[in-house]
Amino acid sequence: MILTFKVKHNTDLSHELQLAHKVANFALKTGSRSSKDVKHIGLKSMIANQILRKYSKDTKLKKVRKVVLSIPNQGIHVDKQNQKINIPCLKLGLNYQFRNDFKKINQIEINKDYAFISVTVDELSTRKVDGYIGVDRNTTGHIAVVGNPTTGKVLKLGKSAEHIHKKYKNIRKNLQKKGKYGLVKKIKHRESNIIRSLNHRISRKIVDTADENNTGIKLEDLKQIRRHVKSRRGFRYSLNSWSYYQLEQMIKYKAKLLGIPVAYVDPAYTSQNCSRCGHLGNRNEKKFECPGCGHVDHADSNASFNIALRQVKDGRLCVDRDAYKGSTDTPQTAMMGTTLTVEPHGL
Ligand SMILES: [Zn+2]
């Protein structure tokens, strides 16, 4: 499994980045793949080669925008004991705090502020678990509600999301009225950064909970939820949005690293059925009542228990393996799914 870590490099590389930009433009124009052709530009040939390889074959791209300095494995020295990475061709030293059990560094991509370090780590084989916890991401006010039917415990995570979303929506609205469209974009970016780190913490908590209880994790099938959207309830901040998908990806790769199975269930009636007897119950906002057995519960807790107890669809455990492969593409792409901001306790 490939993971990408982001480390601030605190070095002025603007000159090298300018040279890289020139090389990229040259490659795009001429289709050349020989570093001899760009020797006059003055970029180190190891980096120039990487850029030539990338841009010379790109027929769709019209204009080169942001170029990164891409360093292949052979240009990187690692000192694991002192957690230092050295890139001689840039005279650049990096200290890292992320997990030290990686097998090798595949490559490092560097922009103005950050180095994106892509490493290969061993993944554990899927473990045998005692039951599942259910994650409800379509709740009445949280990013996720997690239920463990074995212990009866419920975790409600990410309550602030609704507040954050409303706050930034208001700010954007006001800026739009004043015609400050540049700022609108900036504010949107700030909100997604906050949600991203929230999703990191929530997925960490969910995977740790599964780890501590030796359970797997069950999620509702995203595509199915979209079909059922009209029958669903209340506040649906994350529904149909990137953050919903982002949380799912984060849960999946963090679980995968620990060998915790992730499974999908059909989302139909997870909020309407009683988790004790299966009877169709009555929902009154956040309250769930079952006329069959008299069970009363918070609606989100009931739904999360239903998800945990529901049969897995056609044995669908951990689909789309590609999602774990990580990205060796540009940092922009990597940031969509697999780039991990270094957390204080590593992964
Ligand atoms: Zn019941």
Residues whose N, C-alpha, C, O or C-beta is under 5 A from the ligand:
A	BS01	ZN	C274 R276 C277 G278 H279 C290 G292 C293 G294 H295
